[in-house]
Amino acid sequence: MSVQQEINKVLNAFQKISIQDFVQISNFHKTSGFYNYEEEDKIGIKGHFVTSPEISSLFGIALFNQFINKNPGIKKVHLLELGPGNGYLTYDILEQMNSNGIEILSTTFLEKSSYFTKQLQKFNKLPNFSIISDINDFSIEDEFIVFIYSNEFLDAFGHKQYIYKNNKFSEIFITKEKNHYLLNTLSSIPSEYIKKDFEFIDFKENDILEHSSLIDFFIRNLHSKINKFFFTTNDYGYTEYSKKSSLRALREHKKIDLFESFEGVDYSFSVDFSRLKKLFSPHNSEIVSQSDFIKKYASSFFNNSTDVKNKIIKDLLTGSEDGQMGLVFKNFNVKNYE
């Protein structure tokens, strides 16, 4: 069954579908969702989008150096990558760990995509290697640090959208009339919870609030499952609310309109880093631009390399021009131990 057929099935039953459920079905339906349906390439020049680990090992080196900076003298560690895709990021981190004499006690990928799970079988020869699809399935029997890292992971989680009108929030839903898909609003009980939870923000008429209870639950489950972790992630997002929709639909490197196509479309949202900071409280977290992150933790590469190709890579990962990732992307990191 296609994504559009699945969406229509929900609409026929309930006459509406939330933005969050629409995105979850579109991205993760077990056979036809973007991250599960079979195709030659999903990530890379021939795919739908390009990520930092696909561009250069520079990104993995920076993540490793950040981990070492925050954990000086560490000798043993568990690795857990969230949403590894093709696995290039872990490959680069493994290389750095081995070169620096750090013992890797286990390597785990959290990957929901059946497509990428097949791509990751090449790591099967690693000792204590596993692939899980749910954070609740993660398990270790010692108290060593778990190094949790990801790139463009949280942006794929579905979000609900609310619009502020007449001093209250109404949830935005997708409906269908005469074969046309429309955005409509309805009052709902969760809207009152949202209003209270975000009351520190001054919302005006027609402002949009995005919230992902799925991210909230994921982070809380991560807390409960892992006793000692260093968590770091890079993604595009914000620390101040834009009060606009950040939902993007991407197909073959091009942005498309919300209902332009249903099949083979990658939906994503900008990450709310302020919310992430709150979810990890009371632990002290840090948010920096990707530009500052790479300049700090891959400084030797950044300062010394004069090769034209490397300059292009550095500009792409750290620059602030259109199409560059330096300021739009941010690094969030936190550890739950002293």
Order of alpha helices (4+ residues) and beta strands (2+ residues): alpha-beta-alpha-alpha-alpha-beta-alpha-beta-alpha-beta-beta-beta-beta-beta-alpha-beta-alpha-beta-beta-beta-beta-beta-alpha-beta-alpha-alpha-alpha-beta
